[in-house]
Amino acid sequence: MKSYTLMTPGPVPLPPEVLEIMARPMEHHRTPEFVQLFNRVLANLKKVFLTEEPVFIHTSTGSGGMESALVNCLSPGDEVISIVSGKFGERWADMAEVYGAKVTRIEVPWGQVVRREQVEDALRKQPNAVAVLCQACETSTGVLHPIRELAQLTKNHRAVLMVDAITAMGALPLPMDEWGLDVLIAGSQKAFMLPTGLSFISFSKKAWKLTETSKCPKFYFDIRAEREANENGESLFSSAVTHVRALDLVLEIFLGQGMHRVYERIQALSKATIVAAREMGLEIFSSTPSPSLTAIKIPDGIDGQKVRAEMEKSFAVIVMGGQDQLKGKIIRIGHMGAIRDEDLIATLRALAGSINKMKLGAIDDAKVEAACTKASGILRETPAVVLKT
Ligand SMILES: *Cc1c(COP(=O)(O)O)cnc(C)c1O
């Protein structure tokens, strides 16, 4: 297999220690050793979510976590307000409709942030709404939404706030209890630096109330059954032992260093990317960029899909392009996972080199050098987070 520099906003590059632990021999999930590890992991997840409520692990992708939030809280016919500012917002609204919810969509132009008044207005018009759905970071556009403000609105309303924080948890602070977030969802292949395959979810007291009356069909995702099993120290079904052992290690890295260090590193990668892009004369696509990824506009007249392909072919750097209306218009660079300083520098050079290949002289060499120097300087001040030994 050819080796690439993986710079996508999920999946992300994994720390060597994680790769090593995943290669260990299989163990049964009901052994006393694994049960002990499983319980430590659940306790440590609470320290990342900053909640007194239990956090659960599903063996599913992030979308499974989003589905779990809906099926555990909703009943067919429920009114739901869904903030749609990109692909993931669309997905969640569609999913709620599949389960029979009456969904009102707050459409936000891609790249823009939802305005407080839009949500306030929707809640006023729909006193019976049961839930507001929002991405913390809308990964398709790189926008960070004002989650804390939205929680202040739902606090005084019947509706719960469900937050898809799949590219936000572990990348920036989202204190669940302090901010009053009702359902909070994370995924393994983003800031948690693991392979795809696990989602994490927690429910506030207000959300637990809904689980008592929810009539959506559910079996694997039945969170009340899972809670009962967890209270007896076990998972309801087989645990993804390999992934959970690796998660235990990641949580040790996170908590050993302190989450603030993890957030600072991601913030530094974001800042370095934005500063470097501007230095090269490129524009940032989102109005309020999330630290977890940066969406960069491809200059007019250049096909971003070709730029992305060129970065892969000639530089062995993998980034993401835009989807749907953004196809060919942006490229997205992830800042989560075990990213070394040189990985970002290689990505910046690959981006400039590929744009120049499409349009000779679009970015001059001196600007590329200046951009890389500035980016290196920013990263050097905030080194990557590693396991404390
Ligand atoms: C990655 C991601 C998901 C989950 O996608 P899966 O492919 O199901 O893991 C959901 N929401 C957002 C915002 C994401 O970035």
The ligand as an SDF file (V2000), in Angstrom:
LIG
                    3D

 15 15  0  0  0  0  0  0  0  0999 V2000
  -18.3110   12.4470   10.1260 C   0  0  0  0  0  0  0  0  0  0  0  0
  -19.5620   13.0950   10.5460 C   0  0  0  0  0  0  0  0  0  0  0  0
  -20.7210   12.3410   10.8290 C   0  0  0  0  0  0  0  0  0  0  0  0
  -20.7700   10.8560   10.8110 C   0  0  0  0  0  0  0  0  0  0  0  0
  -20.4870   10.2520    9.6330 O   0  0  0  0  0  0  0  0  0  0  0  0
  -20.2790    8.6750    9.6120 P   0  0  0  0  0  0  0  0  0  0  0  0
  -19.7270    8.4490    8.2500 O   0  0  0  0  0  0  0  0  0  0  0  0
  -21.5890    8.0430    9.8160 O   0  0  0  0  0  0  0  0  0  0  0  0
  -19.3200    8.3400   10.7220 O   0  0  0  0  0  0  0  0  0  0  0  0
  -21.8340   13.0250   11.2750 C   0  0  0  0  0  0  0  0  0  0  0  0
  -21.8540   14.3460   11.4140 N   0  0  0  0  0  0  0  0  0  0  0  0
  -20.7870   15.0930   11.1540 C   0  0  0  0  0  0  0  0  0  0  0  0
  -20.8770   16.5610   11.3690 C   0  0  0  0  0  0  0  0  0  0  0  0
  -19.6090   14.4930   10.7180 C   0  0  0  0  0  0  0  0  0  0  0  0
  -18.5330   15.2390   10.4700 O   0  0  0  0  0  0  0  0  0  0  0  0
  1  2  1  0
  2  3  1  0
  2 14  2  0
  3  4  1  0
  3 10  2  0
  4  5  1  0
  5  6  1  0
  6  7  2  0
  6  8  1  0
  6  9  1  0
 10 11  1  0
 11 12  2  0
 12 13  1  0
 12 14  1  0
 14 15  1  0
M  END
$$$$
